[in-house]
Amino acid sequence: MTGNVPELYWESTYAIAMALIDTYPQRRPEDIGLYELISLVVALPGFHDDPAIVTDQILLDIQNVWYEEITSL
């Protein structure tokens, strides 16, 4: 960890989803396409992975966790 910002990698789907909720509270995952989601994730503080290695399945997993978390609040 750097300071209190966790290091984020593509396999950290839950941590990424929570960071998206904190960073973009006005955004809704169902309104975001996969290519835009890549940009949002890469811009997160603490993201340290290679944007080129992400798969559609990883992005869908992140989007699903994000959706589940905000609808359960």
MIVO-175005 format. One record per residue (C-alpha): residue number from 1; residue in three letters; chain; x, z, y. Coordinates in steps of 0.5 Angstrom, whole numbers, plus 500, padded with zeros to 3 digits. Last residue first. Example, Ala and Ser with C-alpha at 12.3 -4.5 7.8 and 13.67 -1.06 7.14 Angstrom:
BEGIN
[2, SER, A, [527, 514, 498]],
[1, ALA, A, [525, 516, 491]],
//
This chain:
BEGIN
[73, LEU, A, [446, 500, 501]],
[72, SER, A, [445, 497, 494]],
[71, THR, A, [444, 490, 497]],
[70, ILE, A, [451, 490, 501]],
[69, GLU, A, [454, 492, 494]],
[68, GLU, A, [451, 487, 490]],
[67, TYR, A, [452, 481, 495]],
[66, TRP, A, [460, 483, 495]],
[65, VAL, A, [460, 484, 488]],
[64, ASN, A, [457, 477, 487]],
[63, GLN, A, [461, 473, 492]],
[62, ILE, A, [468, 476, 489]],
[61, ASP, A, [466, 474, 482]],
[60, LEU, A, [464, 467, 485]],
[59, LEU, A, [471, 467, 489]],
[58, ILE, A, [474, 468, 482]],
[57, GLN, A, [470, 463, 478]],
[56, ASP, A, [472, 458, 483]],
[55, THR, A, [479, 459, 482]],
[54, VAL, A, [484, 462, 487]],
[53, ILE, A, [492, 460, 485]],
[52, ALA, A, [493, 456, 492]],
[51, PRO, A, [491, 462, 496]],
[50, ASP, A, [497, 465, 494]],
[49, ASP, A, [496, 473, 494]],
[48, HIS, A, [498, 478, 499]],
[47, PHE, A, [492, 480, 503]],
[46, GLY, A, [493, 487, 506]],
[45, PRO, A, [489, 485, 513]],
[44, LEU, A, [484, 480, 511]],
[43, ALA, A, [485, 473, 513]],
[42, VAL, A, [486, 470, 506]],
[41, VAL, A, [479, 473, 504]],
[40, LEU, A, [475, 470, 510]],
[39, SER, A, [479, 463, 509]],
[38, ILE, A, [477, 463, 502]],
[37, LEU, A, [470, 465, 503]],
[36, GLU, A, [470, 459, 508]],
[35, TYR, A, [472, 454, 502]],
[34, LEU, A, [467, 458, 497]],
[33, GLY, A, [461, 457, 502]],
[32, ILE, A, [458, 463, 506]],
[31, ASP, A, [451, 464, 507]],
[30, GLU, A, [450, 468, 501]],
[29, PRO, A, [455, 473, 502]],
[28, ARG, A, [452, 475, 509]],
[27, ARG, A, [456, 476, 515]],
[26, GLN, A, [455, 482, 520]],
[25, PRO, A, [459, 487, 517]],
[24, TYR, A, [465, 482, 517]],
[23, THR, A, [471, 487, 516]],
[22, ASP, A, [468, 493, 512]],
[21, ILE, A, [464, 488, 508]],
[20, LEU, A, [470, 484, 507]],
[19, ALA, A, [474, 489, 505]],
[18, MET, A, [469, 492, 500]],
[17, ALA, A, [469, 485, 497]],
[16, ILE, A, [476, 485, 496]],
[15, ALA, A, [477, 491, 493]],
[14, TYR, A, [472, 489, 488]],
[13, THR, A, [475, 483, 486]],
[12, SER, A, [482, 485, 486]],
[11, GLU, A, [484, 479, 481]],
[10, TRP, A, [485, 475, 488]],
[9, TYR, A, [490, 480, 490]],
[8, LEU, A, [490, 485, 496]],
[7, GLU, A, [495, 490, 498]],
[6, PRO, A, [491, 496, 501]],
[5, VAL, A, [491, 498, 508]],
[4, ASN, A, [493, 505, 509]],
[3, GLY, A, [500, 504, 511]],
[2, THR, A, [502, 499, 507]],
[1, MET, A, [500, 500, 500]],
//
